[in-house]
Amino acid sequence: MSKLKDLEKRFLNGPENPDLMILKKFIKALCIEGKFNISDLYELPLNDFELAIETLKSWRLDRYTKTKERIAALICTPSNNL
């Protein structure tokens, strides 16, 4: 399964917590090509840090996939105040 799909499941099924908020801010920065303090990723548990790094790789490779579009819709819409 792609890391973007893993991330999408995490956003849809995971409870809100500080780690998930860091991941959401990371994805929002990718969506809008905005700034993100990369050192915030060091606050994540190892499995989430690795997910973020793999997501970055997948994001770059899967520029126009449906999964990326769904994640962008979840995180980068105006109704999601991050």
C-alpha positions, 0 to 999 in steps of 0.5 A, a space after each residue: 500500500 502506498 504511504 499516501 494511502 497509509 496517511 489518508 487512513 491515519 487522517 480518517 481514522 486516527 484520533 486527534 492528537 499533537 502528532 497528527 496535527 504536526 502531520 496535518 501541518 506538514 501536508 498542508 505545507 506540501 499542498 500550498 507549497 508553503 513553509 514548514 519547520 522541518 524540525 517539527 518532524 523530530 517531535 514525532 514518534 519514529 513510525 510517524 517520522 518515517 511516515 512523513 519522510 516516505 510521504 514526502 517521497 511519495 508526494 514528489 513522485 505521485 504528483 497527480 494521483 487520486 490519493 494525493 487529491 483526496 488527502 489535499 481535500 482533507 487537509 487543505 480546504 478552507 474549512 480545515 483551520 490548521 
